[in-house]
Amino acid sequence: MTATVDALIVGGGPAGLAAAIVLGQAGLSVLLCERRQFPIDKVCGEGLMPTGVAHLQQLGVCDVDHFPFAGVRYLIPGGPCAQAPFREGPGWGIRRTALSAALHARVQRLQTVCILPGTSAAPQDRDEKGVRVRVGEQNVCARLLVCADGLHSPLRRWAGLQAHANGSPRRHWRWGARRHFALAPWSDCVEVYWSGRGVEAYVTPVGPCQVGVAFLWHRDRYKALRGGAALIPSLLAAFPALQERLQGATPLSDGRAVGPLQQRVRAASAPGLLLIGDAAGYLDAITGEGLSLAFAQAHALKDTVIPDLQSATGIVPRQALAAYDSACRRLNRSGLQLTELALLLSRYPALCRHAIRALQHDPTLFQHLLSANMGLQSPFRPSTFLRLTRALLPFQR
């Protein structure tokens, strides 16, 4: 016997849970399956930008353990330091497990949403009625399949949306890792350390006595990397001042890594299904907008696919999915531009040093770029573009 639902969500990370909240609030029948048990952990910088905080609160998730941070600070060891506060209010440092637990609790309050933890899903086929999926031991027909199954999404490949399948090259071979330490935050900002050796460190305050330290690196450039238990120490070795600050601090989590990070997609939808979160394509974590983007994509369901799910029958029509595709491209535009710029800086230490020195002397520009990274303004409006161009040229004071 085949069960029928309006939407089947595969993946119970923040993107999948956010989608479940939005769809459930619309009164739709939703089944969410996740192969792991809640709460779910993941390698993540754990800094939620102000727009992400607003999106999370709009989902009805307000009571979650977090630690506020005021802005971002860029540092080059022995070099310049640039800092700017957010115009939009504080960001939140949130342990990924705390975020997972809060979103999960919110979904459980929705009567039309059913969650199946410890359950895998395997798509079978699709027709005008919907997409048929084997969920655990049962067959399910969903009018909409929401693929929230992460960075290396098997559903994305099944749907033919993985760009690499058609020979599109990966331009950035980057990986990430993360560990937590018992230490009181020493800054009210997320600190970003640029080593000039193909690796960056990101320090996020996630509690009154806890910081998360994440690393991103170019696999083809950082040659000192070691694996296993030596992974985090070998990454920390690129930042002597940070290494000294963490000396003696008790690790609160194991070192975990993920990669490669860049994942290209042909589109964010195919007949009867859509991609959301990391499954919808990913460039890099260098600008910290992954969670905010996933929540914004979930909110975009309201004006794209939900009206058809509420008023029609059968598989979600192509025009609704095209509208979701367009919304994803719009939401991602500014962030992608600035992520590419940050990746350029990460490859050229001298250029990076010049840019950070310029931002140090022009914190208003830095503040503009933080807002642009959140999609609140264009990063290349004339006044900002001129100042940004100056920042990327050799700068002397």
Contacts in CASP RR format, 6 or more apart in sequence:
PFRMAT RR
TARGET T0000
AUTHOR 0000-0000-0000
METHOD contacts of the structure
MODEL  1
MTATVDALIVGGGPAGLAAAIVLGQAGLSVLLCERRQFPIDKVCGEGLMP
TGVAHLQQLGVCDVDHFPFAGVRYLIPGGPCAQAPFREGPGWGIRRTALS
AALHARVQRLQTVCILPGTSAAPQDRDEKGVRVRVGEQNVCARLLVCADG
LHSPLRRWAGLQAHANGSPRRHWRWGARRHFALAPWSDCVEVYWSGRGVE
AYVTPVGPCQVGVAFLWHRDRYKALRGGAALIPSLLAAFPALQERLQGAT
PLSDGRAVGPLQQRVRAASAPGLLLIGDAAGYLDAITGEGLSLAFAQAHA
LKDTVIPDLQSATGIVPRQALAAYDSACRRLNRSGLQLTELALLLSRYPA
LCRHAIRALQHDPTLFQHLLSANMGLQSPFRPSTFLRLTRALLPFQR
1 138 0 8 1.000
1 139 0 8 1.000
2 132 0 8 1.000
2 139 0 8 1.000
2 140 0 8 1.000
2 141 0 8 1.000
3 31 0 8 1.000
3 138 0 8 1.000
3 139 0 8 1.000
3 140 0 8 1.000
3 141 0 8 1.000
4 140 0 8 1.000
4 141 0 8 1.000
4 142 0 8 1.000
4 143 0 8 1.000
5 29 0 8 1.000
5 30 0 8 1.000
5 31 0 8 1.000
5 140 0 8 1.000
5 141 0 8 1.000
5 142 0 8 1.000
5 143 0 8 1.000
6 23 0 8 1.000
6 28 0 8 1.000
6 29 0 8 1.000
6 30 0 8 1.000
6 142 0 8 1.000
6 143 0 8 1.000
6 144 0 8 1.000
6 309 0 8 1.000
7 19 0 8 1.000
7 23 0 8 1.000
7 28 0 8 1.000
7 29 0 8 1.000
7 30 0 8 1.000
7 31 0 8 1.000
7 142 0 8 1.000
7 143 0 8 1.000
7 144 0 8 1.000
7 145 0 8 1.000
7 146 0 8 1.000
7 309 0 8 1.000
8 30 0 8 1.000
8 31 0 8 1.000
8 32 0 8 1.000
8 33 0 8 1.000
8 121 0 8 1.000
8 131 0 8 1.000
8 133 0 8 1.000
8 135 0 8 1.000
8 140 0 8 1.000
8 142 0 8 1.000
8 144 0 8 1.000
8 145 0 8 1.000
8 146 0 8 1.000
9 16 0 8 1.000
9 19 0 8 1.000
9 20 0 8 1.000
9 23 0 8 1.000
9 30 0 8 1.000
9 31 0 8 1.000
9 32 0 8 1.000
9 33 0 8 1.000
9 146 0 8 1.000
9 148 0 8 1.000
10 32 0 8 1.000
10 33 0 8 1.000
10 121 0 8 1.000
10 133 0 8 1.000
10 145 0 8 1.000
10 146 0 8 1.000
10 147 0 8 1.000
10 148 0 8 1.000
10 149 0 8 1.000
10 155 0 8 1.000
11 32 0 8 1.000
11 33 0 8 1.000
11 34 0 8 1.000
11 35 0 8 1.000
11 148 0 8 1.000
11 149 0 8 1.000
11 150 0 8 1.000
12 20 0 8 1.000
12 32 0 8 1.000
12 34 0 8 1.000
12 36 0 8 1.000
12 38 0 8 1.000
12 40 0 8 1.000
12 148 0 8 1.000
13 34 0 8 1.000
13 40 0 8 1.000
13 42 0 8 1.000
13 100 0 8 1.000
13 103 0 8 1.000
13 148 0 8 1.000
13 150 0 8 1.000
14 99 0 8 1.000
14 100 0 8 1.000
14 103 0 8 1.000
14 291 0 8 1.000
14 294 0 8 1.000
14 295 0 8 1.000
15 148 0 8 1.000
15 150 0 8 1.000
15 276 0 8 1.000
15 277 0 8 1.000
15 278 0 8 1.000
15 279 0 8 1.000
15 294 0 8 1.000
15 295 0 8 1.000
15 297 0 8 1.000
15 298 0 8 1.000
16 32 0 8 1.000
16 146 0 8 1.000
16 148 0 8 1.000
16 276 0 8 1.000
16 277 0 8 1.000
16 294 0 8 1.000
16 298 0 8 1.000
17 32 0 8 1.000
17 100 0 8 1.000
17 103 0 8 1.000
17 104 0 8 1.000
17 106 0 8 1.000
17 107 0 8 1.000
18 55 0 8 1.000
18 59 0 8 1.000
18 103 0 8 1.000
18 294 0 8 1.000
18 295 0 8 1.000
18 298 0 8 1.000
19 146 0 8 1.000
19 148 0 8 1.000
19 276 0 8 1.000
19 297 0 8 1.000
19 298 0 8 1.000
19 301 0 8 1.000
20 30 0 8 1.000
20 32 0 8 1.000
20 107 0 8 1.000
20 110 0 8 1.000
20 113 0 8 1.000
20 115 0 8 1.000
21 59 0 8 1.000
21 60 0 8 1.000
21 103 0 8 1.000
21 106 0 8 1.000
21 107 0 8 1.000
21 110 0 8 1.000
21 113 0 8 1.000
21 298 0 8 1.000
22 59 0 8 1.000
22 298 0 8 1.000
22 299 0 8 1.000
22 301 0 8 1.000
22 302 0 8 1.000
22 306 0 8 1.000
23 30 0 8 1.000
23 113 0 8 1.000
23 146 0 8 1.000
23 301 0 8 1.000
23 306 0 8 1.000
23 309 0 8 1.000
24 30 0 8 1.000
24 110 0 8 1.000
24 112 0 8 1.000
24 113 0 8 1.000
25 110 0 8 1.000
26 302 0 8 1.000
26 306 0 8 1.000
26 309 0 8 1.000
26 310 0 8 1.000
27 112 0 8 1.000
27 310 0 8 1.000
28 112 0 8 1.000
28 306 0 8 1.000
28 309 0 8 1.000
28 310 0 8 1.000
29 112 0 8 1.000
30 110 0 8 1.000
30 112 0 8 1.000
30 113 0 8 1.000
30 114 0 8 1.000
31 113 0 8 1.000
31 114 0 8 1.000
31 116 0 8 1.000
31 135 0 8 1.000
31 140 0 8 1.000
31 142 0 8 1.000
32 107 0 8 1.000
32 113 0 8 1.000
32 114 0 8 1.000
32 115 0 8 1.000
32 116 0 8 1.000
33 115 0 8 1.000
33 116 0 8 1.000
33 118 0 8 1.000
33 119 0 8 1.000
33 120 0 8 1.000
33 121 0 8 1.000
33 135 0 8 1.000
33 136 0 8 1.000
34 40 0 8 1.000
34 115 0 8 1.000
34 116 0 8 1.000
34 117 0 8 1.000
34 118 0 8 1.000
34 119 0 8 1.000
35 118 0 8 1.000
35 119 0 8 1.000
35 120 0 8 1.000
36 117 0 8 1.000
36 118 0 8 1.000
37 117 0 8 1.000
37 118 0 8 1.000
38 100 0 8 1.000
38 101 0 8 1.000
38 104 0 8 1.000
38 117 0 8 1.000
39 97 0 8 1.000
39 98 0 8 1.000
39 100 0 8 1.000
39 101 0 8 1.000
39 104 0 8 1.000
40 96 0 8 1.000
40 97 0 8 1.000
40 100 0 8 1.000
41 96 0 8 1.000
41 97 0 8 1.000
41 100 0 8 1.000
41 256 0 8 1.000
42 96 0 8 1.000
42 258 0 8 1.000
43 176 0 8 1.000
43 177 0 8 1.000
43 178 0 8 1.000
43 214 0 8 1.000
43 256 0 8 1.000
43 257 0 8 1.000
43 258 0 8 1.000
44 96 0 8 1.000
44 178 0 8 1.000
44 214 0 8 1.000
44 285 0 8 1.000
44 291 0 8 1.000
45 178 0 8 1.000
45 202 0 8 1.000
45 204 0 8 1.000
45 212 0 8 1.000
45 214 0 8 1.000
45 285 0 8 1.000
45 288 0 8 1.000
46 93 0 8 1.000
46 94 0 8 1.000
46 95 0 8 1.000
46 96 0 8 1.000
46 99 0 8 1.000
46 178 0 8 1.000
46 204 0 8 1.000
46 206 0 8 1.000
46 212 0 8 1.000
46 214 0 8 1.000
47 69 0 8 1.000
47 91 0 8 1.000
47 92 0 8 1.000
47 93 0 8 1.000
47 94 0 8 1.000
47 190 0 8 1.000
47 204 0 8 1.000
47 206 0 8 1.000
47 288 0 8 1.000
47 291 0 8 1.000
48 56 0 8 1.000
48 66 0 8 1.000
48 91 0 8 1.000
48 92 0 8 1.000
48 93 0 8 1.000
48 94 0 8 1.000
48 99 0 8 1.000
48 291 0 8 1.000
48 292 0 8 1.000
49 86 0 8 1.000
49 91 0 8 1.000
49 288 0 8 1.000
49 289 0 8 1.000
49 291 0 8 1.000
49 292 0 8 1.000
49 373 0 8 1.000
49 374 0 8 1.000
50 86 0 8 1.000
50 88 0 8 1.000
50 89 0 8 1.000
50 90 0 8 1.000
50 91 0 8 1.000
50 374 0 8 1.000
51 88 0 8 1.000
51 292 0 8 1.000
51 296 0 8 1.000
51 374 0 8 1.000
51 375 0 8 1.000
51 376 0 8 1.000
52 91 0 8 1.000
52 291 0 8 1.000
52 292 0 8 1.000
52 295 0 8 1.000
52 296 0 8 1.000
52 374 0 8 1.000
53 90 0 8 1.000
53 91 0 8 1.000
53 92 0 8 1.000
54 88 0 8 1.000
55 292 0 8 1.000
55 295 0 8 1.000
55 296 0 8 1.000
55 298 0 8 1.000
55 299 0 8 1.000
56 62 0 8 1.000
56 64 0 8 1.000
56 295 0 8 1.000
58 299 0 8 1.000
59 103 0 8 1.000
59 106 0 8 1.000
59 295 0 8 1.000
59 298 0 8 1.000
60 106 0 8 1.000
61 102 0 8 1.000
61 103 0 8 1.000
61 106 0 8 1.000
63 102 0 8 1.000
64 94 0 8 1.000
64 98 0 8 1.000
64 99 0 8 1.000
64 101 0 8 1.000
64 102 0 8 1.000
65 94 0 8 1.000
65 95 0 8 1.000
65 98 0 8 1.000
65 207 0 8 1.000
66 92 0 8 1.000
66 93 0 8 1.000
66 94 0 8 1.000
66 98 0 8 1.000
66 206 0 8 1.000
66 207 0 8 1.000
67 92 0 8 1.000
67 93 0 8 1.000
67 94 0 8 1.000
67 185 0 8 1.000
67 205 0 8 1.000
67 206 0 8 1.000
67 207 0 8 1.000
67 208 0 8 1.000
67 210 0 8 1.000
68 90 0 8 1.000
68 91 0 8 1.000
68 92 0 8 1.000
68 93 0 8 1.000
68 188 0 8 1.000
69 90 0 8 1.000
69 91 0 8 1.000
69 92 0 8 1.000
69 93 0 8 1.000
69 187 0 8 1.000
69 188 0 8 1.000
69 189 0 8 1.000
69 190 0 8 1.000
69 204 0 8 1.000
69 205 0 8 1.000
70 85 0 8 1.000
70 86 0 8 1.000
70 89 0 8 1.000
70 90 0 8 1.000
70 91 0 8 1.000
70 188 0 8 1.000
70 189 0 8 1.000
71 83 0 8 1.000
71 84 0 8 1.000
71 85 0 8 1.000
71 86 0 8 1.000
71 90 0 8 1.000
71 91 0 8 1.000
71 188 0 8 1.000
71 189 0 8 1.000
71 190 0 8 1.000
71 370 0 8 1.000
72 83 0 8 1.000
72 84 0 8 1.000
72 86 0 8 1.000
72 189 0 8 1.000
72 190 0 8 1.000
72 192 0 8 1.000
72 366 0 8 1.000
72 370 0 8 1.000
73 81 0 8 1.000
73 82 0 8 1.000
73 83 0 8 1.000
73 187 0 8 1.000
73 189 0 8 1.000
73 190 0 8 1.000
73 191 0 8 1.000
73 192 0 8 1.000
74 81 0 8 1.000
74 82 0 8 1.000
74 83 0 8 1.000
74 192 0 8 1.000
74 194 0 8 1.000
74 356 0 8 1.000
74 359 0 8 1.000
75 81 0 8 1.000
75 191 0 8 1.000
75 192 0 8 1.000
75 193 0 8 1.000
75 194 0 8 1.000
75 356 0 8 1.000
76 193 0 8 1.000
76 194 0 8 1.000
76 196 0 8 1.000
76 352 0 8 1.000
76 353 0 8 1.000
76 356 0 8 1.000
77 193 0 8 1.000
77 195 0 8 1.000
77 239 0 8 1.000
77 240 0 8 1.000
77 241 0 8 1.000
79 353 0 8 1.000
79 356 0 8 1.000
80 353 0 8 1.000
80 356 0 8 1.000
80 357 0 8 1.000
80 360 0 8 1.000
81 356 0 8 1.000
81 360 0 8 1.000
82 356 0 8 1.000
82 357 0 8 1.000
82 359 0 8 1.000
82 360 0 8 1.000
82 363 0 8 1.000
82 366 0 8 1.000
83 189 0 8 1.000
83 360 0 8 1.000
83 363 0 8 1.000
83 366 0 8 1.000
84 359 0 8 1.000
84 363 0 8 1.000
84 364 0 8 1.000
84 366 0 8 1.000
84 367 0 8 1.000
84 370 0 8 1.000
85 367 0 8 1.000
86 367 0 8 1.000
86 370 0 8 1.000
86 371 0 8 1.000
87 367 0 8 1.000
87 370 0 8 1.000
87 371 0 8 1.000
88 371 0 8 1.000
88 374 0 8 1.000
88 376 0 8 1.000
93 204 0 8 1.000
93 205 0 8 1.000
93 206 0 8 1.000
93 207 0 8 1.000
94 206 0 8 1.000
95 180 0 8 1.000
95 206 0 8 1.000
95 210 0 8 1.000
99 291 0 8 1.000
104 115 0 8 1.000
107 113 0 8 1.000
107 115 0 8 1.000
108 115 0 8 1.000
116 135 0 8 1.000
116 136 0 8 1.000
119 135 0 8 1.000
119 136 0 8 1.000
120 135 0 8 1.000
120 136 0 8 1.000
121 133 0 8 1.000
121 134 0 8 1.000
121 135 0 8 1.000
121 136 0 8 1.000
122 133 0 8 1.000
122 134 0 8 1.000
123 131 0 8 1.000
123 132 0 8 1.000
123 133 0 8 1.000
123 134 0 8 1.000
123 145 0 8 1.000
123 155 0 8 1.000
123 158 0 8 1.000
123 159 0 8 1.000
124 132 0 8 1.000
124 133 0 8 1.000
124 134 0 8 1.000
124 139 0 8 1.000
125 131 0 8 1.000
125 132 0 8 1.000
126 132 0 8 1.000
126 271 0 8 1.000
126 272 0 8 1.000
126 273 0 8 1.000
126 315 0 8 1.000
127 315 0 8 1.000
128 314 0 8 1.000
128 315 0 8 1.000
129 141 0 8 1.000
129 143 0 8 1.000
129 314 0 8 1.000
129 315 0 8 1.000
130 141 0 8 1.000
130 142 0 8 1.000
130 143 0 8 1.000
130 272 0 8 1.000
130 314 0 8 1.000
130 315 0 8 1.000
131 141 0 8 1.000
131 142 0 8 1.000
131 144 0 8 1.000
131 145 0 8 1.000
131 272 0 8 1.000
131 273 0 8 1.000
131 315 0 8 1.000
132 139 0 8 1.000
132 140 0 8 1.000
132 141 0 8 1.000
133 139 0 8 1.000
133 140 0 8 1.000
133 141 0 8 1.000
133 142 0 8 1.000
133 145 0 8 1.000
134 140 0 8 1.000
143 272 0 8 1.000
143 309 0 8 1.000
143 313 0 8 1.000
143 314 0 8 1.000
143 315 0 8 1.000
143 316 0 8 1.000
144 272 0 8 1.000
144 273 0 8 1.000
144 274 0 8 1.000
144 305 0 8 1.000
144 309 0 8 1.000
144 315 0 8 1.000
144 316 0 8 1.000
145 155 0 8 1.000
145 272 0 8 1.000
145 273 0 8 1.000
145 274 0 8 1.000
146 273 0 8 1.000
146 274 0 8 1.000
146 276 0 8 1.000
147 153 0 8 1.000
147 155 0 8 1.000
147 156 0 8 1.000
147 159 0 8 1.000
147 273 0 8 1.000
147 274 0 8 1.000
147 275 0 8 1.000
147 276 0 8 1.000
147 279 0 8 1.000
148 276 0 8 1.000
148 277 0 8 1.000
148 279 0 8 1.000
149 155 0 8 1.000
149 156 0 8 1.000
149 279 0 8 1.000
150 277 0 8 1.000
150 278 0 8 1.000
150 279 0 8 1.000
151 258 0 8 1.000
151 259 0 8 1.000
151 261 0 8 1.000
151 263 0 8 1.000
151 278 0 8 1.000
151 279 0 8 1.000
151 282 0 8 1.000
152 263 0 8 1.000
153 162 0 8 1.000
153 263 0 8 1.000
153 275 0 8 1.000
153 278 0 8 1.000
153 279 0 8 1.000
155 273 0 8 1.000
155 275 0 8 1.000
155 279 0 8 1.000
156 162 0 8 1.000
156 263 0 8 1.000
156 265 0 8 1.000
156 275 0 8 1.000
156 279 0 8 1.000
156 281 0 8 1.000
157 165 0 8 1.000
159 270 0 8 1.000
159 273 0 8 1.000
159 275 0 8 1.000
160 266 0 8 1.000
160 270 0 8 1.000
161 265 0 8 1.000
161 266 0 8 1.000
161 267 0 8 1.000
161 268 0 8 1.000
161 269 0 8 1.000
161 270 0 8 1.000
161 275 0 8 1.000
162 263 0 8 1.000
162 264 0 8 1.000
162 265 0 8 1.000
162 266 0 8 1.000
163 264 0 8 1.000
163 265 0 8 1.000
163 266 0 8 1.000
164 170 0 8 1.000
164 264 0 8 1.000
166 266 0 8 1.000
168 264 0 8 1.000
170 260 0 8 1.000
170 262 0 8 1.000
170 264 0 8 1.000
171 262 0 8 1.000
172 218 0 8 1.000
172 260 0 8 1.000
172 261 0 8 1.000
172 262 0 8 1.000
172 283 0 8 1.000
172 284 0 8 1.000
172 343 0 8 1.000
173 218 0 8 1.000
173 219 0 8 1.000
173 220 0 8 1.000
173 260 0 8 1.000
173 262 0 8 1.000
174 216 0 8 1.000
174 217 0 8 1.000
174 218 0 8 1.000
174 219 0 8 1.000
174 259 0 8 1.000
174 260 0 8 1.000
174 261 0 8 1.000
174 262 0 8 1.000
174 284 0 8 1.000
174 343 0 8 1.000
175 216 0 8 1.000
175 217 0 8 1.000
175 219 0 8 1.000
175 257 0 8 1.000
175 258 0 8 1.000
175 259 0 8 1.000
175 260 0 8 1.000
175 261 0 8 1.000
176 214 0 8 1.000
176 215 0 8 1.000
176 216 0 8 1.000
176 217 0 8 1.000
176 257 0 8 1.000
176 258 0 8 1.000
176 259 0 8 1.000
176 261 0 8 1.000
176 285 0 8 1.000
177 214 0 8 1.000
177 215 0 8 1.000
177 231 0 8 1.000
177 232 0 8 1.000
177 235 0 8 1.000
177 255 0 8 1.000
177 256 0 8 1.000
177 257 0 8 1.000
177 258 0 8 1.000
178 212 0 8 1.000
178 213 0 8 1.000
178 214 0 8 1.000
178 215 0 8 1.000
178 253 0 8 1.000
178 255 0 8 1.000
178 256 0 8 1.000
179 212 0 8 1.000
179 213 0 8 1.000
179 232 0 8 1.000
179 251 0 8 1.000
179 253 0 8 1.000
179 254 0 8 1.000
179 255 0 8 1.000
179 256 0 8 1.000
180 206 0 8 1.000
180 210 0 8 1.000
180 211 0 8 1.000
180 212 0 8 1.000
180 213 0 8 1.000
180 251 0 8 1.000
180 252 0 8 1.000
180 253 0 8 1.000
181 210 0 8 1.000
181 211 0 8 1.000
181 212 0 8 1.000
181 213 0 8 1.000
181 246 0 8 1.000
181 249 0 8 1.000
181 250 0 8 1.000
181 251 0 8 1.000
181 252 0 8 1.000
182 209 0 8 1.000
182 210 0 8 1.000
182 249 0 8 1.000
182 250 0 8 1.000
182 251 0 8 1.000
182 252 0 8 1.000
183 209 0 8 1.000
183 210 0 8 1.000
183 211 0 8 1.000
183 245 0 8 1.000
183 246 0 8 1.000
183 249 0 8 1.000
184 208 0 8 1.000
184 209 0 8 1.000
185 205 0 8 1.000
185 207 0 8 1.000
185 208 0 8 1.000
185 211 0 8 1.000
186 245 0 8 1.000
187 203 0 8 1.000
187 205 0 8 1.000
188 205 0 8 1.000
190 202 0 8 1.000
190 203 0 8 1.000
190 204 0 8 1.000
190 205 0 8 1.000
191 201 0 8 1.000
191 202 0 8 1.000
191 203 0 8 1.000
192 200 0 8 1.000
192 201 0 8 1.000
192 202 0 8 1.000
193 200 0 8 1.000
193 201 0 8 1.000
193 202 0 8 1.000
193 203 0 8 1.000
193 239 0 8 1.000
193 242 0 8 1.000
194 200 0 8 1.000
194 345 0 8 1.000
194 346 0 8 1.000
194 349 0 8 1.000
194 352 0 8 1.000
194 356 0 8 1.000
195 201 0 8 1.000
195 238 0 8 1.000
195 239 0 8 1.000
196 346 0 8 1.000
196 349 0 8 1.000
196 352 0 8 1.000
197 221 0 8 1.000
197 222 0 8 1.000
197 224 0 8 1.000
197 238 0 8 1.000
198 217 0 8 1.000
198 218 0 8 1.000
198 221 0 8 1.000
198 222 0 8 1.000
198 346 0 8 1.000
198 347 0 8 1.000
199 215 0 8 1.000
199 216 0 8 1.000
199 217 0 8 1.000
199 218 0 8 1.000
199 221 0 8 1.000
199 222 0 8 1.000
199 235 0 8 1.000
199 238 0 8 1.000
200 215 0 8 1.000
200 216 0 8 1.000
200 217 0 8 1.000
200 286 0 8 1.000
200 346 0 8 1.000
201 213 0 8 1.000
201 214 0 8 1.000
201 215 0 8 1.000
201 235 0 8 1.000
201 236 0 8 1.000
201 238 0 8 1.000
201 239 0 8 1.000
201 242 0 8 1.000
202 213 0 8 1.000
202 214 0 8 1.000
202 215 0 8 1.000
202 216 0 8 1.000
203 211 0 8 1.000
203 212 0 8 1.000
203 213 0 8 1.000
203 242 0 8 1.000
204 211 0 8 1.000
204 212 0 8 1.000
204 213 0 8 1.000
204 214 0 8 1.000
205 211 0 8 1.000
205 212 0 8 1.000
206 212 0 8 1.000
210 252 0 8 1.000
213 232 0 8 1.000
213 236 0 8 1.000
213 242 0 8 1.000
213 246 0 8 1.000
214 285 0 8 1.000
215 232 0 8 1.000
215 235 0 8 1.000
216 261 0 8 1.000
216 284 0 8 1.000
216 285 0 8 1.000
216 286 0 8 1.000
217 225 0 8 1.000
217 235 0 8 1.000
218 346 0 8 1.000
218 347 0 8 1.000
219 225 0 8 1.000
219 260 0 8 1.000
221 347 0 8 1.000
222 238 0 8 1.000
224 234 0 8 1.000
224 237 0 8 1.000
224 238 0 8 1.000
225 231 0 8 1.000
225 234 0 8 1.000
225 235 0 8 1.000
226 233 0 8 1.000
226 234 0 8 1.000
227 234 0 8 1.000
231 255 0 8 1.000
231 257 0 8 1.000
232 255 0 8 1.000
236 242 0 8 1.000
236 243 0 8 1.000
236 246 0 8 1.000
237 243 0 8 1.000
261 282 0 8 1.000
261 283 0 8 1.000
261 284 0 8 1.000
261 285 0 8 1.000
262 282 0 8 1.000
262 283 0 8 1.000
262 284 0 8 1.000
263 278 0 8 1.000
263 281 0 8 1.000
263 282 0 8 1.000
264 281 0 8 1.000
265 275 0 8 1.000
265 280 0 8 1.000
265 281 0 8 1.000
267 325 0 8 1.000
268 274 0 8 1.000
268 275 0 8 1.000
268 276 0 8 1.000
268 280 0 8 1.000
268 281 0 8 1.000
268 324 0 8 1.000
268 325 0 8 1.000
268 328 0 8 1.000
268 329 0 8 1.000
269 275 0 8 1.000
269 321 0 8 1.000
269 322 0 8 1.000
269 324 0 8 1.000
269 325 0 8 1.000
270 321 0 8 1.000
271 315 0 8 1.000
271 318 0 8 1.000
271 321 0 8 1.000
272 315 0 8 1.000
272 316 0 8 1.000
272 321 0 8 1.000
274 280 0 8 1.000
274 305 0 8 1.000
274 321 0 8 1.000
274 324 0 8 1.000
275 281 0 8 1.000
276 294 0 8 1.000
276 297 0 8 1.000
276 298 0 8 1.000
277 290 0 8 1.000
277 293 0 8 1.000
277 294 0 8 1.000
277 297 0 8 1.000
278 290 0 8 1.000
278 294 0 8 1.000
280 297 0 8 1.000
280 328 0 8 1.000
282 290 0 8 1.000
283 336 0 8 1.000
283 339 0 8 1.000
283 340 0 8 1.000
283 343 0 8 1.000
284 339 0 8 1.000
284 342 0 8 1.000
284 343 0 8 1.000
286 339 0 8 1.000
286 342 0 8 1.000
286 343 0 8 1.000
286 346 0 8 1.000
287 335 0 8 1.000
287 338 0 8 1.000
287 339 0 8 1.000
287 342 0 8 1.000
287 373 0 8 1.000
289 335 0 8 1.000
289 339 0 8 1.000
289 373 0 8 1.000
289 374 0 8 1.000
292 374 0 8 1.000
293 331 0 8 1.000
293 332 0 8 1.000
296 331 0 8 1.000
297 327 0 8 1.000
297 328 0 8 1.000
297 331 0 8 1.000
300 324 0 8 1.000
300 327 0 8 1.000
300 328 0 8 1.000
300 331 0 8 1.000
301 324 0 8 1.000
303 323 0 8 1.000
303 327 0 8 1.000
304 320 0 8 1.000
304 321 0 8 1.000
304 323 0 8 1.000
304 324 0 8 1.000
304 327 0 8 1.000
305 316 0 8 1.000
305 320 0 8 1.000
305 321 0 8 1.000
305 323 0 8 1.000
305 324 0 8 1.000
307 320 0 8 1.000
308 316 0 8 1.000
308 317 0 8 1.000
308 320 0 8 1.000
309 316 0 8 1.000
331 375 0 8 1.000
333 375 0 8 1.000
334 372 0 8 1.000
334 373 0 8 1.000
334 374 0 8 1.000
334 375 0 8 1.000
334 377 0 8 1.000
334 378 0 8 1.000
334 379 0 8 1.000
335 372 0 8 1.000
335 373 0 8 1.000
335 375 0 8 1.000
335 379 0 8 1.000
337 379 0 8 1.000
337 380 0 8 1.000
338 369 0 8 1.000
338 372 0 8 1.000
338 373 0 8 1.000
338 379 0 8 1.000
341 379 0 8 1.000
344 351 0 8 1.000
345 351 0 8 1.000
345 352 0 8 1.000
345 355 0 8 1.000
346 352 0 8 1.000
351 392 0 8 1.000
354 391 0 8 1.000
354 392 0 8 1.000
354 393 0 8 1.000
354 394 0 8 1.000
354 395 0 8 1.000
355 391 0 8 1.000
355 392 0 8 1.000
355 395 0 8 1.000
357 395 0 8 1.000
357 397 0 8 1.000
358 365 0 8 1.000
358 390 0 8 1.000
358 391 0 8 1.000
358 392 0 8 1.000
358 395 0 8 1.000
359 365 0 8 1.000
359 366 0 8 1.000
359 369 0 8 1.000
359 391 0 8 1.000
361 395 0 8 1.000
361 397 0 8 1.000
362 387 0 8 1.000
362 391 0 8 1.000
365 384 0 8 1.000
365 387 0 8 1.000
365 388 0 8 1.000
365 391 0 8 1.000
368 377 0 8 1.000
368 379 0 8 1.000
368 384 0 8 1.000
368 387 0 8 1.000
369 379 0 8 1.000
369 384 0 8 1.000
369 388 0 8 1.000
371 377 0 8 1.000
372 378 0 8 1.000
372 379 0 8 1.000
372 384 0 8 1.000
373 379 0 8 1.000
377 384 0 8 1.000
378 384 0 8 1.000
379 385 0 8 1.000
379 388 0 8 1.000
380 388 0 8 1.000
END
